[in-house]
């Protein structure tokens, strides 16, 4: 499900990039009022809308990775610890079953020996 959502969102972003390829967007880095107060020249950047969309998408992906990476690693460690615990329980239960089987075999042998001894 997550893979489908990521593929669909990537396709939507690619569609937006293609549709906005010839449009431009202006980003004001330093407005004229603040530049006047600081006594420096105002600055603005004009970007292609497709490039702007791509930059926002990549920054969003990077921030999501950095935000969820610690959560993912901690959940993965907990899952591996739980998996090891289940394996230990499985091994201990199988060894307990083997001990029970050995005891049942011994009881069977003793019963047979007792019957042989009583019949003689």
C-alpha positions as CSV (number, residue, x, y, z in Angstrom):
1,X,0.0,0.0,0.0
2,X,2.8,2.4,0.9
3,X,4.6,1.6,-2.3
4,X,1.5,2.4,-4.3
5,X,1.0,5.7,-2.5
6,X,4.7,6.7,-3.2
7,X,4.4,5.8,-6.9
8,X,1.1,7.7,-7.2
9,X,2.5,10.8,-5.5
10,X,5.7,10.7,-7.6
11,X,3.5,10.5,-10.8
12,X,1.5,13.4,-9.6
13,X,4.6,15.5,-9.0
14,X,5.9,14.5,-12.5
15,X,2.6,15.5,-14.0
16,X,2.8,18.9,-12.2
17,X,6.4,19.4,-13.4
18,X,5.4,18.7,-17.0
19,X,2.3,20.9,-16.8
20,X,4.2,23.9,-15.3
21,X,7.3,23.6,-17.4
22,X,6.9,27.0,-19.0
23,X,5.5,29.0,-16.1
24,X,7.8,30.9,-13.7
25,X,7.6,31.8,-10.1
26,X,9.3,34.6,-8.2
27,X,10.7,34.2,-4.7
28,X,11.6,37.3,-2.8
29,X,14.7,36.7,-0.7
30,X,14.9,40.2,0.7
31,X,12.0,42.6,0.4
32,X,12.5,46.3,-0.5
33,X,11.3,47.4,3.0
34,X,13.7,45.2,4.9
35,X,16.5,46.0,2.4
36,X,15.8,49.7,2.9
37,X,16.1,49.3,6.7
38,X,19.3,47.3,6.3
39,X,20.6,49.6,3.5
40,X,21.3,46.8,1.1
41,X,19.8,46.0,-2.3
42,X,16.6,43.9,-2.4
43,X,16.9,40.5,-3.9
44,X,14.5,38.2,-5.6
45,X,14.9,34.9,-7.5
46,X,12.8,33.9,-10.6
47,X,12.6,30.2,-11.0
48,X,10.9,27.9,-13.5
49,X,7.8,26.5,-11.9
50,X,8.8,22.9,-12.8
51,X,12.2,23.4,-11.1
52,X,10.4,25.0,-8.1
53,X,8.1,22.0,-7.8
54,X,11.0,19.6,-8.1
55,X,13.0,21.4,-5.4
56,X,10.0,21.4,-3.0
57,X,9.4,17.7,-3.7
58,X,13.0,16.8,-3.1
59,X,13.2,18.9,0.1
60,X,9.9,17.2,1.3
61,X,11.3,13.8,0.7
62,X,14.6,14.6,2.5
63,X,12.8,16.0,5.5
64,X,10.5,13.0,5.7
65,X,13.5,10.7,5.6
66,X,15.3,12.6,8.4
67,X,12.1,12.8,10.4
68,X,11.1,9.2,10.2
69,X,14.5,7.5,10.1
70,X,14.9,7.3,13.9
71,X,11.4,6.0,14.3
72,X,12.0,3.4,11.6
73,X,15.3,2.2,13.1
74,X,13.8,1.9,16.6
75,X,10.8,0.0,15.4
76,X,13.1,-2.3,13.4
77,X,15.3,-2.9,16.5
78,X,12.1,-3.7,18.5
79,X,10.9,-6.1,15.8
80,X,14.2,-7.9,15.6
81,X,14.3,-8.3,19.4
82,X,10.7,-9.6,19.4
83,X,11.7,-12.0,16.6
84,X,14.7,-13.3,18.6
85,X,12.5,-13.8,21.6
86,X,10.0,-15.8,19.6
87,X,12.8,-17.9,18.2
88,X,14.1,-18.6,21.8
89,X,10.6,-19.6,22.9
90,X,10.3,-21.8,19.8
91,X,13.6,-23.5,20.6
92,X,12.8,-24.0,24.3
93,X,9.3,-25.4,23.5
94,X,10.8,-27.8,20.9
95,X,13.4,-28.9,23.4
96,X,10.7,-29.4,26.0
97,X,8.7,-31.5,23.5
98,X,11.8,-33.6,22.9
99,X,12.3,-34.1,26.7
100,X,8.6,-35.2,27.0
101,X,9.1,-37.6,24.1
102,X,12.2,-39.1,25.8
103,X,10.3,-39.5,29.1
104,X,7.4,-41.2,27.3
105,X,9.8,-43.6,25.6
106,X,11.4,-44.4,29.0
107,X,7.9,-45.0,30.5
108,X,7.0,-47.3,27.6
109,X,10.3,-49.3,28.1
110,X,9.7,-49.6,31.8
111,X,6.1,-50.7,31.4
112,X,7.3,-53.4,29.0
113,X,10.0,-54.5,31.3
114,X,7.6,-54.6,34.2
115,X,5.1,-56.7,32.2
116,X,7.9,-59.1,31.2
117,X,9.0,-59.4,34.8
118,X,5.5,-60.1,36.0
119,X,4.8,-62.7,33.3
120,X,7.9,-64.7,34.2
